[in-house]
Amino acid sequence: MTTAGAPAADDVVGRDDQLRSFERIMAAGRPAVVLVTGHVGSGKSRFLRELGTRARARGWRTVPAPEQPGLVVTRDATPQSLARQILEALAIGAADGAIDARPVRDAFALSRGVAASSAAFRPPASVAGDEIATTLIRAVREVCPALIGVDGFRPNAALARWLADRLAPAIRESGLPVVTVLTLEAEPPADLLRSVDQHFALGRLDEAATERHFRALGDRLHPPMGDDELRVYVRAATARPELVHSLHRVLALAERPGR
């Protein structure tokens, strides 16, 4: 049985510096684009979920919400399809059928259903004539402060350029407190890398933080974990982050009764 203060299987382990940096981004209350990269198993999805949890603890809206499917950008994604995903997550336009599975030929149609209070909204000059970017900024304006998370970001070159050259500058110009977090496995496109405010490359885990996690768990085992055994777990988990939570669950089976 887990008690208060015990390490949880879903804890983000060994990423303390990155989490503190993200807290500073939210505290600033300014628009930001955050890129999270790492190989398969490095913990990108778990890290993004933790960022969402921290954002909600501050009273921020998260897109998508925890119970919604994640936002994904595949190689065939377009500005229209990305806008549709975000607006669907915000439940904007869904009732009148403005958003559907068909290609959006009239970009301004994406804006139908946006709250009437946005009628006086003036888009940033940097997206003049770009109705898709304008619609997204108008919609997000209604729910700020907000965190938008895309877990699985694999843009084609055209979409990456649009995000870097149009949408990201416009959001910055708007000054809205909205943080966009993108996770991807591959090396990010140069255009995108230039446009981000923070890049978290998830490599090896911080050894001291990983040791604290396993020591707290090891002290609860029967018999308690010895120093030699602890070092084995810490070395393995630090080098291969994907092992952390599997090891945690295995060790939890040996917890002392009543703990």
N, C-alpha and C positions, 0 to 999 in steps of 0.2 A: 504494500500500500504506500502510495506517495504522500508525503506530508509537505507542509509549507517549507519552502527553502530547499527542497530536494531537487536535483537536476531532472528536468523533464526530457522525454525522448524527442520532443519536437523543438527543443532549444536550438538556437543558432549558436554554434560553438566556434571559438577561435577567430571571430570576426569583430572583436570589440572596437578596434580603431575605425573600421568602416562604418559601424553603427553609430559611433560618436560623430563621425563626419556627417552622416545623414541627419542626425538630430540637429546639427548646426544649420544645415540647409533648411530644414523646416522652421527652425526658430527665426531665420532671417525673413520669412514671409514673402519671399520674392519668387518669381518664376525661375525654374531651373530644369535642365535636362540631365538625367543621370544615366550613365551607361554601366551595365554590369556584365562582364565577360568572364568566361571560364570554360574549361573542358566539361564534358559530360561527367556528372557526379561531383562537381565542385560545390554544389549547393546553391545554384542561382535561384531556383524556384523557391526554396526554403527561405533564402535571404529576402526575396521579394515579398513573400508572405509576412515576414517579420517587419519589413518596412511598412506594409499596410496596417499591421497591428499597431505599430507605434503612431502612425498617422491618425488612425481612428481614436487612439487614446488621447490625442490632442483635439479631438472634435472635428477632424477633417473628413470629408467625403472621399471614399476610395472607389475608383472605377477600374475594373468591375468590383461590385460588392462581393463579400466572401462567399455568398451562396450562388453567385453567377459564374458562368463559364469564363475562362480567362481570355484576354485579348491576344490574338495571334496574328502576326504579319508574315505571310508566306511569299514566295518568289513572284507569284502572280498578283499580289495585292496592289491596289491602286489607291490614290487619295480618297476616291469615292468609297471604296470598300472599307478602308480604315475609318472614315467618318461614319459610315453606317454602323460599324461595330460599336463605336463610342456612343453614338446617339441612342442605339438600342439599349446599351447598358444604362444610359441615363433615362430610358423610357420616354424619349422625346420623339414624337412623330409616329410612334408605333400604332396608336389608336386610329389614325386617319389613313393608314396605309402608305404614308409617304416613304417609308423605308421597307424594302422588300428584297428578295433574293435576285431580282433582275438588275442588270447594269444600269447605273444612274446616268441618264443622258442629259437631263436637266439638273445641273449641279445645285441650282438654287432650291430645287424641290426638297433638298435635304433639310432646309431651314423651316419647312412647314411644321407647325406644332410646337415650335419654340415658344417659351412663355411670353405673353404679351408685354410684360414689363421690359423686354429687351428691344421694344420697337424703336426706342430712341438711341439705341446702341450705334456708335460710330466705330467702324473697324480701324485698326492701325493702318497707317498709310502704306506700310510695307506689303500689305496684301490687297491693295486696291485692285478690284477686278477679279480677285480669286474668291469666288463664292464658297468654295469648300472650306478653305481656311477661315474665312469670315464666319461661317456657320459654326464651326467647331469652337472658335473663340467665344462667340455669342453664347453657345450652349454651356460651356465650362464656366463662363462668367456667372451663370445662375446658381452654381453649386460650390463655388470657392469658399474656403480653401479646399483644394482637392489634390489627390494623388492619382495619377493615371498609370497603371502598370501594364506593360506588354511583355508577357512571358513567352518568348519564342519569337524573336525579332529577326527575320531573314528577308530584308528588303531587296528589291531589285534596284538597279542603279537609278532609275528615274524617280522612284519613290524616295530613295535616300536623298537625292538632290532636292526634291520638293520639301521634305522635312527640314533639311539643313538650311536651304535658301529661302524658304517661304514661311513655313509654320513656326519653326523655333524662333526666328527673329521677330515674328509678329507677336508671339506670346510674350517675349521679353519686352517688346515695345508697349504691350498692354499693361504690364506691371502686375498682372493677376497673380495671386498666391497659388500657383499650380505647379506641381512637380511631376514630371513625366519620367518614369523609370523603364528602361528598355533592357532586356536580357538577351544575349546572343552568345553562341559558341565560337563562331568564326572571328577572324580578325576584322574589326569594324571598318567600313569604308572610310577613306580619308576625309571625304566631305562631312560625314556624320561625326567623326572624331573631332573635327575642328569646331563643331557646333555645340558640343556637350560642355556642361559646367563641372561635372565630376565623373571620373571614370574609375570604377572599382573593378580591378582585375583580380578575380578570386583564385589565388594560387594556393600555396601551402597555408595551413592554419597557423595561427599564432601559438607557439609551443606552450608559453606560460598559461594562457587562457585554457588551452586544451587540457593541460595537466590539472588545473583547478577543477575542471568539469569531472574528469575521471577520478580525482582524489575524493571529491564530494560523494560520488557514486560508490567508490571503493570502500569508503568508511561505513557504508550501510550494508556491506555484504557480510555473509557468514560462511567462512571466516573473513575478516577484513582483508582488503587487497594489500599485499606487501609492496615495498618500493620497487623491487625488481620487476614484478608483474606490471606495476603501474607504468614503468618506463617502456615496457613492450607495447602496451596499448597506446601510450602517448606518441611513440615513434611511428607506429602504424597509422594512427589517425591523422597526425600532422601531415604526413606525406600523401595520404589518400583520404581526403575529406569524406568521400562516399562511405567510408567504413564507420564513421562516428556513430551513426544512429543504429546501425546493425549491432555494433559492439555494445552500445548502451542497452539495447533490448535483451541481448544475451546475458549481460551481467546483471540486469535487473531481476532475472529469474533466481539469482542467488541472494536476493535481499534477505536480511534477517526478518524472522517472523514479527509481525506487528509494526514494521517500519513503513 
